[in-house]
Amino acid sequence: MLCAARQHQTENFGVDEVVTDETCDAIWEKCNKVIAETRMSPAKLINRSNVAVICTTDDPADTLEYHKKIAENDPVYA
């Protein structure tokens, strides 16, 4: 799993460094800079990563209001 996570951080954020106590702050800053500059959203990242399935655990009585807003404004194609 670590290899997949590292590949993900390299492809999406241009980060080649291994995450350690010494590198984590710089990696955090670099990733946030990429997110800001590219206006990356969670939905865009999910779509770009070819995610096949997303599961959530909502209360059966939940209105799913926020799911509907995301679907309208920034759809995920999983």
mmCIF file of the N, C-alpha and C atoms, coordinates in Angstrom:
data_MODEL
# 
_entry.id   MODEL 
# 
loop_
_atom_site.group_PDB 
_atom_site.id 
_atom_site.type_symbol 
_atom_site.label_atom_id 
_atom_site.label_alt_id 
_atom_site.label_comp_id 
_atom_site.label_asym_id 
_atom_site.label_entity_id 
_atom_site.label_seq_id 
_atom_site.pdbx_PDB_ins_code 
_atom_site.Cartn_x 
_atom_site.Cartn_y 
_atom_site.Cartn_z 
_atom_site.occupancy 
_atom_site.B_iso_or_equiv 
_atom_site.pdbx_formal_charge 
_atom_site.auth_seq_id 
_atom_site.auth_comp_id 
_atom_site.auth_asym_id 
_atom_site.auth_atom_id 
_atom_site.pdbx_PDB_model_num 
ATOM 1   N N  . MET A 1 1  ? 0.822   -1.202 0.000   1.00 0.00 ? 1  MET A N  1 
ATOM 2   C CA . MET A 1 1  ? 0.000   0.000  0.000   1.00 0.00 ? 1  MET A CA 1 
ATOM 3   C C  . MET A 1 1  ? 0.857   1.254  0.000   1.00 0.00 ? 1  MET A C  1 
ATOM 4   N N  . LEU A 1 2  ? 1.979   1.203  0.661   1.00 0.00 ? 2  LEU A N  1 
ATOM 5   C CA . LEU A 1 2  ? 2.845   2.375  0.707   1.00 0.00 ? 2  LEU A CA 1 
ATOM 6   C C  . LEU A 1 2  ? 3.278   2.788  -0.692  1.00 0.00 ? 2  LEU A C  1 
ATOM 7   N N  . CYS A 1 3  ? 3.568   1.814  -1.542  1.00 0.00 ? 3  CYS A N  1 
ATOM 8   C CA . CYS A 1 3  ? 3.986   2.143  -2.904  1.00 0.00 ? 3  CYS A CA 1 
ATOM 9   C C  . CYS A 1 3  ? 2.879   2.880  -3.654  1.00 0.00 ? 3  CYS A C  1 
ATOM 10  N N  . ALA A 1 4  ? 1.638   2.437  -3.498  1.00 0.00 ? 4  ALA A N  1 
ATOM 11  C CA . ALA A 1 4  ? 0.515   3.099  -4.162  1.00 0.00 ? 4  ALA A CA 1 
ATOM 12  C C  . ALA A 1 4  ? 0.334   4.515  -3.632  1.00 0.00 ? 4  ALA A C  1 
ATOM 13  N N  . ALA A 1 5  ? 0.477   4.688  -2.328  1.00 0.00 ? 5  ALA A N  1 
ATOM 14  C CA . ALA A 1 5  ? 0.342   6.023  -1.739  1.00 0.00 ? 5  ALA A CA 1 
ATOM 15  C C  . ALA A 1 5  ? 1.451   6.939  -2.241  1.00 0.00 ? 5  ALA A C  1 
ATOM 16  N N  . ARG A 1 6  ? 2.649   6.428  -2.328  1.00 0.00 ? 6  ARG A N  1 
ATOM 17  C CA . ARG A 1 6  ? 3.766   7.246  -2.806  1.00 0.00 ? 6  ARG A CA 1 
ATOM 18  C C  . ARG A 1 6  ? 3.588   7.596  -4.277  1.00 0.00 ? 6  ARG A C  1 
ATOM 19  N N  . GLN A 1 7  ? 3.117   6.645  -5.073  1.00 0.00 ? 7  GLN A N  1 
ATOM 20  C CA . GLN A 1 7  ? 2.859   6.923  -6.483  1.00 0.00 ? 7  GLN A CA 1 
ATOM 21  C C  . GLN A 1 7  ? 1.790   8.002  -6.610  1.00 0.00 ? 7  GLN A C  1 
ATOM 22  N N  . HIS A 1 8  ? 0.773   7.929  -5.779  1.00 0.00 ? 8  HIS A N  1 
ATOM 23  C CA . HIS A 1 8  ? -0.315  8.909  -5.779  1.00 0.00 ? 8  HIS A CA 1 
ATOM 24  C C  . HIS A 1 8  ? 0.212   10.304 -5.456  1.00 0.00 ? 8  HIS A C  1 
ATOM 25  N N  . GLN A 1 9  ? 1.070   10.413 -4.436  1.00 0.00 ? 9  GLN A N  1 
ATOM 26  C CA . GLN A 1 9  ? 1.585   11.733 -4.065  1.00 0.00 ? 9  GLN A CA 1 
ATOM 27  C C  . GLN A 1 9  ? 2.518   12.271 -5.136  1.00 0.00 ? 9  GLN A C  1 
ATOM 28  N N  . THR A 1 10 ? 3.232   11.398 -5.830  1.00 0.00 ? 10 THR A N  1 
ATOM 29  C CA . THR A 1 10 ? 4.121   11.852 -6.895  1.00 0.00 ? 10 THR A CA 1 
ATOM 30  C C  . THR A 1 10 ? 3.314   12.329 -8.096  1.00 0.00 ? 10 THR A C  1 
ATOM 31  N N  . GLU A 1 11 ? 2.342   11.529 -8.525  1.00 0.00 ? 11 GLU A N  1 
ATOM 32  C CA . GLU A 1 11 ? 1.551   11.869 -9.707  1.00 0.00 ? 11 GLU A CA 1 
ATOM 33  C C  . GLU A 1 11 ? 0.685   13.107 -9.501  1.00 0.00 ? 11 GLU A C  1 
ATOM 34  N N  . ASN A 1 12 ? 0.092   13.246 -8.334  1.00 0.00 ? 12 ASN A N  1 
ATOM 35  C CA . ASN A 1 12 ? -0.851  14.341 -8.110  1.00 0.00 ? 12 ASN A CA 1 
ATOM 36  C C  . ASN A 1 12 ? -0.224  15.603 -7.550  1.00 0.00 ? 12 ASN A C  1 
ATOM 37  N N  . PHE A 1 13 ? 0.866   15.460 -6.827  1.00 0.00 ? 13 PHE A N  1 
ATOM 38  C CA . PHE A 1 13 ? 1.434   16.622 -6.143  1.00 0.00 ? 13 PHE A CA 1 
ATOM 39  C C  . PHE A 1 13 ? 2.904   16.876 -6.473  1.00 0.00 ? 13 PHE A C  1 
ATOM 40  N N  . GLY A 1 14 ? 3.535   16.010 -7.250  1.00 0.00 ? 14 GLY A N  1 
ATOM 41  C CA . GLY A 1 14 ? 4.935   16.190 -7.598  1.00 0.00 ? 14 GLY A CA 1 
ATOM 42  C C  . GLY A 1 14 ? 5.879   16.011 -6.425  1.00 0.00 ? 14 GLY A C  1 
ATOM 43  N N  . VAL A 1 15 ? 5.475   15.206 -5.450  1.00 0.00 ? 15 VAL A N  1 
ATOM 44  C CA . VAL A 1 15 ? 6.280   14.986 -4.245  1.00 0.00 ? 15 VAL A CA 1 
ATOM 45  C C  . VAL A 1 15 ? 6.977   13.642 -4.365  1.00 0.00 ? 15 VAL A C  1 
ATOM 46  N N  . ASP A 1 16 ? 8.313   13.659 -4.422  1.00 0.00 ? 16 ASP A N  1 
ATOM 47  C CA . ASP A 1 16 ? 9.093   12.426 -4.523  1.00 0.00 ? 16 ASP A CA 1 
ATOM 48  C C  . ASP A 1 16 ? 9.636   11.957 -3.183  1.00 0.00 ? 16 ASP A C  1 
ATOM 49  N N  . GLU A 1 17 ? 9.633   12.837 -2.195  1.00 0.00 ? 17 GLU A N  1 
ATOM 50  C CA . GLU A 1 17 ? 10.229  12.515 -0.905  1.00 0.00 ? 17 GLU A CA 1 
ATOM 51  C C  . GLU A 1 17 ? 9.377   11.518 -0.126  1.00 0.00 ? 17 GLU A C  1 
ATOM 52  N N  . VAL A 1 18 ? 10.047  10.720 0.681   1.00 0.00 ? 18 VAL A N  1 
ATOM 53  C CA . VAL A 1 18 ? 9.353   9.830  1.607   1.00 0.00 ? 18 VAL A CA 1 
ATOM 54  C C  . VAL A 1 18 ? 8.868   10.684 2.776   1.00 0.00 ? 18 VAL A C  1 
ATOM 55  N N  . VAL A 1 19 ? 7.654   10.443 3.236   1.00 0.00 ? 19 VAL A N  1 
ATOM 56  C CA . VAL A 1 19 ? 7.108   11.208 4.356   1.00 0.00 ? 19 VAL A CA 1 
ATOM 57  C C  . VAL A 1 19 ? 7.741   10.708 5.650   1.00 0.00 ? 19 VAL A C  1 
ATOM 58  N N  . THR A 1 20 ? 8.425   11.618 6.326   1.00 0.00 ? 20 THR A N  1 
ATOM 59  C CA . THR A 1 20 ? 9.045   11.324 7.617   1.00 0.00 ? 20 THR A CA 1 
ATOM 60  C C  . THR A 1 20 ? 8.767   12.502 8.542   1.00 0.00 ? 20 THR A C  1 
ATOM 61  N N  . ASP A 1 21 ? 9.195   12.376 9.787   1.00 0.00 ? 21 ASP A N  1 
ATOM 62  C CA . ASP A 1 21 ? 9.053   13.503 10.720  1.00 0.00 ? 21 ASP A CA 1 
ATOM 63  C C  . ASP A 1 21 ? 9.774   14.739 10.194  1.00 0.00 ? 21 ASP A C  1 
ATOM 64  N N  . GLU A 1 22 ? 10.880  14.520 9.506   1.00 0.00 ? 22 GLU A N  1 
ATOM 65  C CA . GLU A 1 22 ? 11.684  15.645 9.017   1.00 0.00 ? 22 GLU A CA 1 
ATOM 66  C C  . GLU A 1 22 ? 11.109  16.274 7.749   1.00 0.00 ? 22 GLU A C  1 
ATOM 67  N N  . THR A 1 23 ? 10.430  15.498 6.922   1.00 0.00 ? 23 THR A N  1 
ATOM 68  C CA . THR A 1 23 ? 9.955   16.015 5.633   1.00 0.00 ? 23 THR A CA 1 
ATOM 69  C C  . THR A 1 23 ? 8.470   16.371 5.605   1.00 0.00 ? 23 THR A C  1 
ATOM 70  N N  . CYS A 1 24 ? 7.728   15.971 6.626   1.00 0.00 ? 24 CYS A N  1 
ATOM 71  C CA . CYS A 1 24 ? 6.264   16.100 6.561   1.00 0.00 ? 24 CYS A CA 1 
ATOM 72  C C  . CYS A 1 24 ? 5.781   17.544 6.420   1.00 0.00 ? 24 CYS A C  1 
ATOM 73  N N  . ASP A 1 25 ? 6.408   18.495 7.100   1.00 0.00 ? 25 ASP A N  1 
ATOM 74  C CA . ASP A 1 25 ? 5.948   19.885 6.997   1.00 0.00 ? 25 ASP A CA 1 
ATOM 75  C C  . ASP A 1 25 ? 6.152   20.438 5.590   1.00 0.00 ? 25 ASP A C  1 
ATOM 76  N N  . ALA A 1 26 ? 7.303   20.159 4.995   1.00 0.00 ? 26 ALA A N  1 
ATOM 77  C CA . ALA A 1 26 ? 7.581   20.643 3.640   1.00 0.00 ? 26 ALA A CA 1 
ATOM 78  C C  . ALA A 1 26 ? 6.643   19.983 2.625   1.00 0.00 ? 26 ALA A C  1 
ATOM 79  N N  . ILE A 1 27 ? 6.383   18.698 2.802   1.00 0.00 ? 27 ILE A N  1 
ATOM 80  C CA . ILE A 1 27 ? 5.471   17.989 1.905   1.00 0.00 ? 27 ILE A CA 1 
ATOM 81  C C  . ILE A 1 27 ? 4.062   18.554 2.041   1.00 0.00 ? 27 ILE A C  1 
ATOM 82  N N  . TRP A 1 28 ? 3.637   18.804 3.267   1.00 0.00 ? 28 TRP A N  1 
ATOM 83  C CA . TRP A 1 28 ? 2.310   19.385 3.522   1.00 0.00 ? 28 TRP A CA 1 
ATOM 84  C C  . TRP A 1 28 ? 2.171   20.723 2.796   1.00 0.00 ? 28 TRP A C  1 
ATOM 85  N N  . GLU A 1 29 ? 3.188   21.569 2.919   1.00 0.00 ? 29 GLU A N  1 
ATOM 86  C CA . GLU A 1 29 ? 3.161   22.884 2.275   1.00 0.00 ? 29 GLU A CA 1 
ATOM 87  C C  . GLU A 1 29 ? 3.133   22.756 0.757   1.00 0.00 ? 29 GLU A C  1 
ATOM 88  N N  . LYS A 1 30 ? 3.941   21.850 0.213   1.00 0.00 ? 30 LYS A N  1 
ATOM 89  C CA . LYS A 1 30 ? 3.983   21.672 -1.237  1.00 0.00 ? 30 LYS A CA 1 
ATOM 90  C C  . LYS A 1 30 ? 2.633   21.173 -1.763  1.00 0.00 ? 30 LYS A C  1 
ATOM 91  N N  . CYS A 1 31 ? 2.039   20.202 -1.085  1.00 0.00 ? 31 CYS A N  1 
ATOM 92  C CA . CYS A 1 31 ? 0.736   19.676 -1.512  1.00 0.00 ? 31 CYS A CA 1 
ATOM 93  C C  . CYS A 1 31 ? -0.335  20.758 -1.456  1.00 0.00 ? 31 CYS A C  1 
ATOM 94  N N  . ASN A 1 32 ? -0.341  21.554 -0.406  1.00 0.00 ? 32 ASN A N  1 
ATOM 95  C CA . ASN A 1 32 ? -1.325  22.630 -0.295  1.00 0.00 ? 32 ASN A CA 1 
ATOM 96  C C  . ASN A 1 32 ? -1.124  23.687 -1.368  1.00 0.00 ? 32 ASN A C  1 
ATOM 97  N N  . LYS A 1 33 ? 0.116   23.935 -1.741  1.00 0.00 ? 33 LYS A N  1 
ATOM 98  C CA . LYS A 1 33 ? 0.397   24.888 -2.815  1.00 0.00 ? 33 LYS A CA 1 
ATOM 99  C C  . LYS A 1 33 ? -0.161  24.366 -4.141  1.00 0.00 ? 33 LYS A C  1 
ATOM 100 N N  . VAL A 1 34 ? 0.046   23.090 -4.418  1.00 0.00 ? 34 VAL A N  1 
ATOM 101 C CA . VAL A 1 34 ? -0.488  22.486 -5.641  1.00 0.00 ? 34 VAL A CA 1 
ATOM 102 C C  . VAL A 1 34 ? -2.015  22.549 -5.641  1.00 0.00 ? 34 VAL A C  1 
ATOM 103 N N  . ILE A 1 35 ? -2.632  22.239 -4.506  1.00 0.00 ? 35 ILE A N  1 
ATOM 104 C CA . ILE A 1 35 ? -4.092  22.290 -4.398  1.00 0.00 ? 35 ILE A CA 1 
ATOM 105 C C  . ILE A 1 35 ? -4.599  23.698 -4.698  1.00 0.00 ? 35 ILE A C  1 
ATOM 106 N N  . ALA A 1 36 ? -3.949  24.700 -4.134  1.00 0.00 ? 36 ALA A N  1 
ATOM 107 C CA . ALA A 1 36 ? -4.371  26.088 -4.341  1.00 0.00 ? 36 ALA A CA 1 
ATOM 108 C C  . ALA A 1 36 ? -4.154  26.534 -5.786  1.00 0.00 ? 36 ALA A C  1 
ATOM 109 N N  . GLU A 1 37 ? -2.999  26.206 -6.348  1.00 0.00 ? 37 GLU A N  1 
ATOM 110 C CA . GLU A 1 37 ? -2.668  26.659 -7.700  1.00 0.00 ? 37 GLU A CA 1 
ATOM 111 C C  . GLU A 1 37 ? -3.516  25.981 -8.770  1.00 0.00 ? 37 GLU A C  1 
ATOM 112 N N  . THR A 1 38 ? -3.883  24.739 -8.545  1.00 0.00 ? 38 THR A N  1 
ATOM 113 C CA . THR A 1 38 ? -4.642  24.002 -9.560  1.00 0.00 ? 38 THR A CA 1 
ATOM 114 C C  . THR A 1 38 ? -6.128  23.937 -9.245  1.00 0.00 ? 38 THR A C  1 
ATOM 115 N N  . ARG A 1 39 ? -6.520  24.543 -8.116  1.00 0.00 ? 39 ARG A N  1 
ATOM 116 C CA . ARG A 1 39 ? -7.916  24.517 -7.671  1.00 0.00 ? 39 ARG A CA 1 
ATOM 117 C C  . ARG A 1 39 ? -8.437  23.086 -7.601  1.00 0.00 ? 39 ARG A C  1 
ATOM 118 N N  . MET A 1 40 ? -7.571  22.201 -7.100  1.00 0.00 ? 40 MET A N  1 
ATOM 119 C CA . MET A 1 40 ? -7.920  20.794 -6.974  1.00 0.00 ? 40 MET A CA 1 
ATOM 120 C C  . MET A 1 40 ? -8.963  20.613 -5.870  1.00 0.00 ? 40 MET A C  1 
ATOM 121 N N  . SER A 1 41 ? -10.001 19.867 -6.186  1.00 0.00 ? 41 SER A N  1 
ATOM 122 C CA . SER A 1 41 ? -11.038 19.562 -5.201  1.00 0.00 ? 41 SER A CA 1 
ATOM 123 C C  . SER A 1 41 ? -10.995 18.062 -4.924  1.00 0.00 ? 41 SER A C  1 
ATOM 124 N N  . PRO A 1 42 ? -11.626 17.625 -3.851  1.00 0.00 ? 42 PRO A N  1 
ATOM 125 C CA . PRO A 1 42 ? -11.683 16.183 -3.613  1.00 0.00 ? 42 PRO A CA 1 
ATOM 126 C C  . PRO A 1 42 ? -12.295 15.433 -4.801  1.00 0.00 ? 42 PRO A C  1 
ATOM 127 N N  . ALA A 1 43 ? -13.350 15.986 -5.394  1.00 0.00 ? 43 ALA A N  1 
ATOM 128 C CA . ALA A 1 43 ? -13.984 15.319 -6.535  1.00 0.00 ? 43 ALA A CA 1 
ATOM 129 C C  . ALA A 1 43 ? -13.026 15.218 -7.719  1.00 0.00 ? 43 ALA A C  1 
ATOM 130 N N  . LYS A 1 44 ? -12.290 16.283 -7.993  1.00 0.00 ? 44 LYS A N  1 
ATOM 131 C CA . LYS A 1 44 ? -11.332 16.245 -9.103  1.00 0.00 ? 44 LYS A CA 1 
ATOM 132 C C  . LYS A 1 44 ? -10.245 15.212 -8.844  1.00 0.00 ? 44 LYS A C  1 
ATOM 133 N N  . LEU A 1 45 ? -9.784  15.131 -7.617  1.00 0.00 ? 45 LEU A N  1 
ATOM 134 C CA . LEU A 1 45 ? -8.751  14.159 -7.263  1.00 0.00 ? 45 LEU A CA 1 
ATOM 135 C C  . LEU A 1 45 ? -9.288  12.732 -7.387  1.00 0.00 ? 45 LEU A C  1 
ATOM 136 N N  . ILE A 1 46 ? -10.509 12.513 -6.951  1.00 0.00 ? 46 ILE A N  1 
ATOM 137 C CA . ILE A 1 46 ? -11.128 11.189 -7.068  1.00 0.00 ? 46 ILE A CA 1 
ATOM 138 C C  . ILE A 1 46 ? -11.284 10.811 -8.539  1.00 0.00 ? 46 ILE A C  1 
ATOM 139 N N  . ASN A 1 47 ? -11.794 11.720 -9.355  1.00 0.00 ? 47 ASN A N  1 
ATOM 140 C CA . ASN A 1 47 ? -11.970 11.444 -10.783 1.00 0.00 ? 47 ASN A CA 1 
ATOM 141 C C  . ASN A 1 47 ? -10.639 11.165 -11.460 1.00 0.00 ? 47 ASN A C  1 
ATOM 142 N N  . ARG A 1 48 ? -9.649  11.933 -11.131 1.00 0.00 ? 48 ARG A N  1 
ATOM 143 C CA . ARG A 1 48 ? -8.321  11.784 -11.719 1.00 0.00 ? 48 ARG A CA 1 
ATOM 144 C C  . ARG A 1 48 ? -7.658  10.470 -11.321 1.00 0.00 ? 48 ARG A C  1 
ATOM 145 N N  . SER A 1 49 ? -8.041  9.936  -10.171 1.00 0.00 ? 49 SER A N  1 
ATOM 146 C CA . SER A 1 49 ? -7.428  8.718  -9.643  1.00 0.00 ? 49 SER A CA 1 
ATOM 147 C C  . SER A 1 49 ? -8.148  7.449  -10.088 1.00 0.00 ? 49 SER A C  1 
ATOM 148 N N  . ASN A 1 50 ? -9.152  7.593  -10.938 1.00 0.00 ? 50 ASN A N  1 
ATOM 149 C CA . ASN A 1 50 ? -9.895  6.442  -11.455 1.00 0.00 ? 50 ASN A CA 1 
ATOM 150 C C  . ASN A 1 50 ? -10.487 5.568  -10.352 1.00 0.00 ? 50 ASN A C  1 
ATOM 151 N N  . VAL A 1 51 ? -11.058 6.200  -9.349  1.00 0.00 ? 51 VAL A N  1 
ATOM 152 C CA . VAL A 1 51 ? -11.705 5.476  -8.257  1.00 0.00 ? 51 VAL A CA 1 
ATOM 153 C C  . VAL A 1 51 ? -12.940 4.771  -8.812  1.00 0.00 ? 51 VAL A C  1 
ATOM 154 N N  . ALA A 1 52 ? -13.110 3.503  -8.475  1.00 0.00 ? 52 ALA A N  1 
ATOM 155 C CA . ALA A 1 52 ? -14.232 2.726  -8.995  1.00 0.00 ? 52 ALA A CA 1 
ATOM 156 C C  . ALA A 1 52 ? -15.449 2.763  -8.079  1.00 0.00 ? 52 ALA A C  1 
ATOM 157 N N  . VAL A 1 53 ? -15.235 2.802  -6.769  1.00 0.00 ? 53 VAL A N  1 
ATOM 158 C CA . VAL A 1 53 ? -16.346 2.733  -5.825  1.00 0.00 ? 53 VAL A CA 1 
ATOM 159 C C  . VAL A 1 53 ? -16.064 3.643  -4.640  1.00 0.00 ? 53 VAL A C  1 
ATOM 160 N N  . ILE A 1 54 ? -17.099 4.345  -4.192  1.00 0.00 ? 54 ILE A N  1 
ATOM 161 C CA . ILE A 1 54 ? -17.021 5.142  -2.969  1.00 0.00 ? 54 ILE A CA 1 
ATOM 162 C C  . ILE A 1 54 ? -18.188 4.729  -2.089  1.00 0.00 ? 54 ILE A C  1 
ATOM 163 N N  . CYS A 1 55 ? -17.900 4.393  -0.854  1.00 0.00 ? 55 CYS A N  1 
ATOM 164 C CA . CYS A 1 55 ? -18.943 3.997  0.094   1.00 0.00 ? 55 CYS A CA 1 
ATOM 165 C C  . CYS A 1 55 ? -18.948 4.970  1.263   1.00 0.00 ? 55 CYS A C  1 
ATOM 166 N N  . THR A 1 56 ? -20.131 5.286  1.744   1.00 0.00 ? 56 THR A N  1 
ATOM 167 C CA . THR A 1 56 ? -20.255 6.137  2.924   1.00 0.00 ? 56 THR A CA 1 
ATOM 168 C C  . THR A 1 56 ? -21.147 5.450  3.939   1.00 0.00 ? 56 THR A C  1 
ATOM 169 N N  . THR A 1 57 ? -21.066 5.907  5.157   1.00 0.00 ? 57 THR A N  1 
ATOM 170 C CA . THR A 1 57 ? -21.918 5.361  6.216   1.00 0.00 ? 57 THR A CA 1 
ATOM 171 C C  . THR A 1 57 ? -22.737 6.495  6.795   1.00 0.00 ? 57 THR A C  1 
ATOM 172 N N  . ASP A 1 58 ? -23.827 6.783  6.149   1.00 0.00 ? 58 ASP A N  1 
ATOM 173 C CA . ASP A 1 58 ? -24.729 7.827  6.613   1.00 0.00 ? 58 ASP A CA 1 
ATOM 174 C C  . ASP A 1 58 ? -25.861 7.201  7.419   1.00 0.00 ? 58 ASP A C  1 
ATOM 175 N N  . ASP A 1 59 ? -26.429 7.996  8.278   1.00 0.00 ? 59 ASP A N  1 
ATOM 176 C CA . ASP A 1 59 ? -27.605 7.582  9.039   1.00 0.00 ? 59 ASP A CA 1 
ATOM 177 C C  . ASP A 1 59 ? -28.743 7.312  8.055   1.00 0.00 ? 59 ASP A C  1 
ATOM 178 N N  . PRO A 1 60 ? -29.485 6.223  8.223   1.00 0.00 ? 60 PRO A N  1 
ATOM 179 C CA . PRO A 1 60 ? -30.598 5.940  7.304   1.00 0.00 ? 60 PRO A CA 1 
ATOM 180 C C  . PRO A 1 60 ? -31.618 7.080  7.208   1.00 0.00 ? 60 PRO A C  1 
ATOM 181 N N  . ALA A 1 61 ? -31.703 7.905  8.231   1.00 0.00 ? 61 ALA A N  1 
ATOM 182 C CA . ALA A 1 61 ? -32.649 9.028  8.212   1.00 0.00 ? 61 ALA A CA 1 
ATOM 183 C C  . ALA A 1 61 ? -32.029 10.304 7.645   1.00 0.00 ? 61 ALA A C  1 
ATOM 184 N N  . ASP A 1 62 ? -30.762 10.250 7.248   1.00 0.00 ? 62 ASP A N  1 
ATOM 185 C CA . ASP A 1 62 ? -30.060 11.421 6.723   1.00 0.00 ? 62 ASP A CA 1 
ATOM 186 C C  . ASP A 1 62 ? -30.711 11.884 5.426   1.00 0.00 ? 62 ASP A C  1 
ATOM 187 N N  . THR A 1 63 ? -30.782 13.184 5.235   1.00 0.00 ? 63 THR A N  1 
ATOM 188 C CA . THR A 1 63 ? -31.374 13.748 4.015   1.00 0.00 ? 63 THR A CA 1 
ATOM 189 C C  . THR A 1 63 ? -30.425 13.674 2.823   1.00 0.00 ? 63 THR A C  1 
ATOM 190 N N  . LEU A 1 64 ? -29.155 13.412 3.079   1.00 0.00 ? 64 LEU A N  1 
ATOM 191 C CA . LEU A 1 64 ? -28.119 13.371 2.040   1.00 0.00 ? 64 LEU A CA 1 
ATOM 192 C C  . LEU A 1 64 ? -27.986 14.711 1.314   1.00 0.00 ? 64 LEU A C  1 
ATOM 193 N N  . GLU A 1 65 ? -28.321 15.765 2.007   1.00 0.00 ? 65 GLU A N  1 
ATOM 194 C CA . GLU A 1 65 ? -28.274 17.122 1.463   1.00 0.00 ? 65 GLU A CA 1 
ATOM 195 C C  . GLU A 1 65 ? -26.897 17.455 0.879   1.00 0.00 ? 65 GLU A C  1 
ATOM 196 N N  . TYR A 1 66 ? -25.839 17.116 1.603   1.00 0.00 ? 66 TYR A N  1 
ATOM 197 C CA . TYR A 1 66 ? -24.501 17.468 1.136   1.00 0.00 ? 66 TYR A CA 1 
ATOM 198 C C  . TYR A 1 66 ? -24.058 16.581 -0.020  1.00 0.00 ? 66 TYR A C  1 
ATOM 199 N N  . HIS A 1 67 ? -24.516 15.351 -0.056  1.00 0.00 ? 67 HIS A N  1 
ATOM 200 C CA . HIS A 1 67 ? -24.233 14.486 -1.195  1.00 0.00 ? 67 HIS A CA 1 
ATOM 201 C C  . HIS A 1 67 ? -24.841 15.092 -2.459  1.00 0.00 ? 67 HIS A C  1 
ATOM 202 N N  . LYS A 1 68 ? -26.048 15.598 -2.340  1.00 0.00 ? 68 LYS A N  1 
ATOM 203 C CA . LYS A 1 68 ? -26.742 16.205 -3.480  1.00 0.00 ? 68 LYS A CA 1 
ATOM 204 C C  . LYS A 1 68 ? -26.027 17.470 -3.952  1.00 0.00 ? 68 LYS A C  1 
ATOM 205 N N  . LYS A 1 69 ? -25.557 18.288 -3.014  1.00 0.00 ? 69 LYS A N  1 
ATOM 206 C CA . LYS A 1 69 ? -24.839 19.513 -3.387  1.00 0.00 ? 69 LYS A CA 1 
ATOM 207 C C  . LYS A 1 69 ? -23.550 19.188 -4.129  1.00 0.00 ? 69 LYS A C  1 
ATOM 208 N N  . ILE A 1 70 ? -22.827 18.182 -3.650  1.00 0.00 ? 70 ILE A N  1 
ATOM 209 C CA . ILE A 1 70 ? -21.592 17.779 -4.322  1.00 0.00 ? 70 ILE A CA 1 
ATOM 210 C C  . ILE A 1 70 ? -21.912 17.273 -5.725  1.00 0.00 ? 70 ILE A C  1 
ATOM 211 N N  . ALA A 1 71 ? -22.942 16.462 -5.851  1.00 0.00 ? 71 ALA A N  1 
ATOM 212 C CA . ALA A 1 71 ? -23.321 15.919 -7.158  1.00 0.00 ? 71 ALA A CA 1 
ATOM 213 C C  . ALA A 1 71 ? -23.680 17.026 -8.145  1.00 0.00 ? 71 ALA A C  1 
ATOM 214 N N  . GLU A 1 72 ? -24.285 18.086 -7.657  1.00 0.00 ? 72 GLU A N  1 
ATOM 215 C CA . GLU A 1 72 ? -24.673 19.203 -8.520  1.00 0.00 ? 72 GLU A CA 1 
ATOM 216 C C  . GLU A 1 72 ? -23.488 20.085 -8.898  1.00 0.00 ? 72 GLU A C  1 
ATOM 217 N N  . ASN A 1 73 ? -22.592 20.337 -7.954  1.00 0.00 ? 73 ASN A N  1 
ATOM 218 C CA . ASN A 1 73 ? -21.544 21.334 -8.156  1.00 0.00 ? 73 ASN A CA 1 
ATOM 219 C C  . ASN A 1 73 ? -20.182 20.777 -8.550  1.00 0.00 ? 73 ASN A C  1 
ATOM 220 N N  . ASP A 1 74 ? -19.847 19.599 -8.109  1.00 0.00 ? 74 ASP A N  1 
ATOM 221 C CA . ASP A 1 74 ? -18.523 19.033 -8.370  1.00 0.00 ? 74 ASP A CA 1 
ATOM 222 C C  . ASP A 1 74 ? -18.668 17.516 -8.425  1.00 0.00 ? 74 ASP A C  1 
ATOM 223 N N  . PRO A 1 75 ? -19.307 16.994 -9.486  1.00 0.00 ? 75 PRO A N  1 
ATOM 224 C CA . PRO A 1 75 ? -19.652 15.576 -9.516  1.00 0.00 ? 75 PRO A CA 1 
ATOM 225 C C  . PRO A 1 75 ? -18.442 14.646 -9.500  1.00 0.00 ? 75 PRO A C  1 
ATOM 226 N N  . VAL A 1 76 ? -18.662 13.495 -8.905  1.00 0.00 ? 76 VAL A N  1 
ATOM 227 C CA . VAL A 1 76 ? -17.661 12.430 -8.873  1.00 0.00 ? 76 VAL A CA 1 
ATOM 228 C C  . VAL A 1 76 ? -18.152 11.337 -9.802  1.00 0.00 ? 76 VAL A C  1 
ATOM 229 N N  . TYR A 1 77 ? -17.269 10.880 -10.669 1.00 0.00 ? 77 TYR A N  1 
ATOM 230 C CA . TYR A 1 77 ? -17.616 9.816  -11.607 1.00 0.00 ? 77 TYR A CA 1 
ATOM 231 C C  . TYR A 1 77 ? -16.876 8.558  -11.204 1.00 0.00 ? 77 TYR A C  1 
ATOM 232 N N  . ALA A 1 78 ? -17.436 7.837  -10.257 1.00 0.00 ? 78 ALA A N  1 
ATOM 233 C CA . ALA A 1 78 ? -16.790 6.607  -9.772  1.00 0.00 ? 78 ALA A CA 1 
ATOM 234 C C  . ALA A 1 78 ? -17.586 5.406  -10.214 1.00 0.00 ? 78 ALA A C  1 
# 
